[in-house]
Amino acid sequence: MNIVIMGYLLLLGIVIGSFVNVVGLRVPKKESIIRPRSHCPTCERPLIIVDLIPLLSFLLTKGRCRMCRQRISPFIPL
């Protein structure tokens, strides 16, 4: 399989997985999947655009919230 196609499929899988994670966290709590914006579960501050990049933002912040520095569960990016 072409490496470009494999990269595209990996990226697509990461984006879809991230969305499914949001749905899985919000629907049981009866929250909207659209509003409010994604936020830190501890300090509840909205995430900035850079923080919304799946997997990459987790690695860049070393698994911590950019605002309050609390650890983010490693299961979230998985």
C-alpha positions in Angstrom: 0.0 0.0 0.0 1.3 3.5 -0.8 2.8 5.4 2.1 0.7 8.5 1.4 -2.5 6.4 1.5 -1.4 4.8 4.8 -0.6 8.2 6.3 -4.0 9.5 5.2 -5.8 6.6 6.7 -3.9 7.0 9.9 -4.8 10.6 10.1 -8.4 9.9 9.3 -8.5 7.2 12.0 -7.0 9.6 14.6 -9.6 12.3 13.8 -12.5 9.9 13.8 -11.3 8.3 17.1 -11.0 11.8 18.7 -14.6 12.6 17.7 -15.9 9.2 19.0 -14.1 9.9 22.3 -15.9 13.3 22.6 -19.2 11.6 21.9 -18.5 8.8 24.4 -17.6 11.3 27.1 -20.5 13.7 26.6 -23.5 11.7 25.6 -23.8 9.7 28.9 -23.7 13.0 30.7 -26.5 14.4 28.4 -24.2 17.1 27.1 -24.1 18.5 23.6 -21.4 17.3 21.3 -21.1 20.7 19.7 -21.3 23.2 22.6 -19.6 24.0 24.9 -16.2 23.8 23.3 -13.9 21.1 24.4 -12.4 21.9 27.8 -10.0 20.6 30.5 -12.0 18.2 32.8 -10.2 19.6 35.8 -10.1 23.4 35.4 -12.8 23.5 32.7 -11.0 26.1 30.6 -11.7 25.9 26.9 -9.0 24.3 24.8 -7.2 26.4 22.3 -6.9 25.4 18.6 -3.5 23.8 19.1 -4.8 21.6 21.9 -7.5 20.2 19.6 -5.0 18.4 17.4 -5.5 14.7 18.3 -2.4 12.9 19.7 0.1 15.6 18.7 -1.2 18.0 21.3 -1.1 15.2 24.0 2.6 14.6 23.1 3.5 18.3 23.0 2.0 19.0 26.4 3.5 15.8 27.9 0.0 14.6 28.9 -0.9 17.7 31.0 -3.4 20.5 30.7 -1.8 23.6 29.3 -3.6 25.8 31.8 -3.7 24.0 35.2 -0.9 21.4 34.5 -3.1 18.5 35.7 -2.3 15.1 34.1 -4.5 13.9 31.3 -5.5 10.3 31.4 -3.3 8.3 28.8 -6.5 6.5 27.8 -7.9 9.6 26.2 -5.4 9.6 23.3 -5.6 5.9 23.0 
